[in-house]
């Protein structure tokens, strides 16, 4: 898959996680939503780092 598609999917997953944690009725869904949103943010940061590393390598 393209880097753009993966970044968009990770961003959507992060937003879904925020909505899940915001509407949670029990702690398990709350923490799962926060974990999903954290994963989305960290994955996007990793994708940005990878793109810069590839551009610097030549």
KOLPA-615858 format. One record per residue: x, y, z of N, C-alpha, C in turn; residue in one letter. Coordinates in steps of 0.1 Angstrom, whole numbers, plus 5000, padded with zeros to 4 digits. Atoms other than C-alpha are relative to their C-alpha. Example, Ala and Ser with C-alpha at 12.3 -4.5 7.8 and 13.67 -1.06 7.14 Angstrom:
+------+------+------+-------+-------+-------+------+------+------+------+
! n_px ! n_py ! n_pz ! ca_px ! ca_py ! ca_pz ! c_px ! c_py ! c_pz ! rest !
+------+------+------+-------+-------+-------+------+------+------+------+
! 5009 ! 4988 ! 5000 !  5123 !  4955 !  5078 ! 5009 ! 5012 ! 5000 !    A !
! 4991 ! 4989 ! 5000 !  5137 !  4989 !  5071 ! 4992 ! 5011 ! 5008 !    S !
+------+------+------+-------+-------+-------+------+------+------+------+
//
This chain:
+------+------+------+-------+-------+-------+------+------+------+------+
! n_px ! n_py ! n_pz ! ca_px ! ca_py ! ca_pz ! c_px ! c_py ! c_pz ! rest !
+------+------+------+-------+-------+-------+------+------+------+------+
! 5008 ! 4988 ! 5000 !  5000 !  5000 !  5000 ! 5009 ! 5012 ! 5000 !    X !
! 4993 ! 4987 ! 5000 !  5010 !  5036 !  4995 ! 5002 ! 5005 ! 5014 !    X !
! 4998 ! 4994 ! 4987 !  5024 !  5056 !  5023 ! 4989 ! 5010 ! 5004 !    X !
! 5011 ! 4991 ! 4998 !  4996 !  5081 !  5019 ! 4987 ! 4992 ! 5005 !    X !
! 5012 ! 5008 ! 4996 !  4969 !  5054 !  5022 ! 5002 ! 4995 ! 5014 !    X !
! 4998 ! 5005 ! 4986 !  4985 !  5039 !  5053 ! 4999 ! 5011 ! 5010 !    X !
! 5001 ! 4989 ! 4991 !  4988 !  5073 !  5069 ! 4986 ! 5005 ! 5002 !    X !
! 5014 ! 4997 ! 4999 !  4952 !  5081 !  5062 ! 4992 ! 4990 ! 5008 !    X !
! 5006 ! 5010 ! 4992 !  4941 !  5048 !  5076 ! 5003 ! 5001 ! 5015 !    X !
! 4996 ! 4999 ! 4987 !  4961 !  5053 !  5107 ! 4994 ! 5012 ! 5007 !    X !
! 5007 ! 4988 ! 4994 !  4946 !  5088 !  5112 ! 4986 ! 4997 ! 5002 !    X !
! 5014 ! 5004 ! 4998 !  4911 !  5074 !  5108 ! 4999 ! 4991 ! 5012 !    X !
! 5000 ! 5009 ! 4988 !  4919 !  5047 !  5133 ! 5002 ! 5008 ! 5013 !    X !
! 4998 ! 4991 ! 4988 !  4932 !  5074 !  5157 ! 4987 ! 5008 ! 5004 !    X !
! 5012 ! 4993 ! 4998 !  4900 !  5094 !  5153 ! 4989 ! 4991 ! 5006 !    X !
! 5010 ! 5010 ! 4995 !  4878 !  5063 !  5158 ! 5003 ! 4997 ! 5015 !    X !
! 4996 ! 5003 ! 4986 !  4898 !  5056 !  5190 ! 4996 ! 5011 ! 5009 !    X !
! 5004 ! 4989 ! 4992 !  4892 !  5091 !  5203 ! 4985 ! 5001 ! 5002 !    X !
! 5014 ! 5001 ! 4999 !  4855 !  5088 !  5196 ! 4995 ! 4989 ! 5009 !    X !
! 5003 ! 5012 ! 4991 !  4854 !  5054 !  5213 ! 5003 ! 5004 ! 5015 !    X !
! 4997 ! 4997 ! 4986 !  4871 !  5067 !  5244 ! 4991 ! 5011 ! 5006 !    X !
! 5008 ! 4989 ! 4996 !  4850 !  5098 !  5245 ! 4986 ! 4996 ! 5004 !    X !
! 5014 ! 5005 ! 4997 !  4817 !  5078 !  5245 ! 5000 ! 4987 ! 5008 !    X !
! 4999 ! 5013 ! 4993 !  4829 !  5049 !  5266 ! 4992 ! 5001 ! 5013 !    X !
! 5008 ! 5002 ! 4988 !  4807 !  5036 !  5294 ! 5008 ! 4992 ! 5010 !    X !
! 4992 ! 5008 ! 4991 !  4833 !  5013 !  5309 ! 5015 ! 5002 ! 4998 !    X !
! 4985 ! 4997 ! 5001 !  4871 !  5015 !  5315 ! 5007 ! 4993 ! 4989 !    X !
! 4993 ! 5008 ! 5010 !  4880 !  4988 !  5291 ! 4999 ! 5007 ! 4986 !    X !
! 5001 ! 4993 ! 5013 !  4866 !  5006 !  5260 ! 5007 ! 5013 ! 5001 !    X !
! 4993 ! 4987 ! 4999 !  4880 !  5039 !  5273 ! 5015 ! 4998 ! 4997 !    X !
! 4986 ! 5002 ! 5002 !  4915 !  5025 !  5275 ! 5004 ! 4994 ! 4986 !    X !
! 4998 ! 5005 ! 5014 !  4912 !  5006 !  5242 ! 4999 ! 5012 ! 4990 !    X !
! 5001 ! 4989 ! 5009 !  4901 !  5038 !  5225 ! 5012 ! 5009 ! 5001 !    X !
! 4987 ! 4993 ! 4998 !  4931 !  5057 !  5240 ! 5012 ! 4993 ! 4994 !    X !
! 4989 ! 5007 ! 5005 !  4954 !  5030 !  5230 ! 5000 ! 5000 ! 4984 !    X !
! 5002 ! 4999 ! 5015 !  4940 !  5030 !  5194 ! 5004 ! 5013 ! 4995 !    X !
! 4996 ! 4987 ! 5005 !  4944 !  5067 !  5191 ! 5015 ! 5003 ! 5002 !    X !
! 4986 ! 4999 ! 4999 !  4979 !  5066 !  5205 ! 5008 ! 4992 ! 4989 !    X !
! 4994 ! 5007 ! 5011 !  4988 !  5039 !  5180 ! 4999 ! 5008 ! 4987 !    X !
! 5002 ! 4992 ! 5012 !  4974 !  5061 !  5152 ! 5010 ! 5011 ! 4999 !    X !
! 4991 ! 4988 ! 5000 !  4995 !  5091 !  5162 ! 5015 ! 4995 ! 4999 !    X !
! 4986 ! 5005 ! 5001 !  5027 !  5070 !  5167 ! 5003 ! 4994 ! 4987 !    X !
! 4998 ! 5006 ! 5014 !  5022 !  5052 !  5134 ! 5003 ! 5011 ! 4990 !    X !
! 4998 ! 4989 ! 5009 !  5019 !  5085 !  5116 ! 5013 ! 5007 ! 5002 !    X !
! 4987 ! 4994 ! 4997 !  5050 !  5099 !  5133 ! 5011 ! 4991 ! 4994 !    X !
! 4990 ! 5009 ! 5005 !  5069 !  5067 !  5123 ! 5000 ! 5001 ! 4984 !    X !
! 5000 ! 4999 ! 5014 !  5057 !  5071 !  5087 ! 5007 ! 5013 ! 4995 !    X !
! 4993 ! 4988 ! 5004 !  5070 !  5107 !  5086 ! 5015 ! 4998 ! 5002 !    X !
! 4986 ! 5003 ! 4998 !  5103 !  5096 !  5101 ! 5006 ! 4991 ! 4988 !    X !
! 4996 ! 5008 ! 5011 !  5106 !  5069 !  5074 ! 5001 ! 5007 ! 4987 !    X !
! 4999 ! 4992 ! 5013 !  5099 !  5093 !  5046 ! 5012 ! 5009 ! 5000 !    X !
! 4988 ! 4991 ! 4999 !  5126 !  5117 !  5059 ! 5013 ! 4992 ! 4999 !    X !
! 4988 ! 5008 ! 5001 !  5151 !  5089 !  5063 ! 5002 ! 4995 ! 4985 !    X !
! 4999 ! 5004 ! 5014 !  5144 !  5077 !  5027 ! 5005 ! 5012 ! 4992 !    X !
! 4996 ! 4989 ! 5008 !  5148 !  5112 !  5013 ! 5015 ! 5004 ! 5003 !    X !
! 4986 ! 4997 ! 4997 !  5181 !  5117 !  5032 ! 5010 ! 4990 ! 4995 !    X !
! 4991 ! 5011 ! 5005 !  5195 !  5084 !  5020 ! 5003 ! 5002 ! 4986 !    X !
! 4997 ! 4997 ! 5014 !  5193 !  5095 !  4985 ! 4991 ! 4996 ! 4990 !    X !
+------+------+------+-------+-------+-------+------+------+------+------+
//
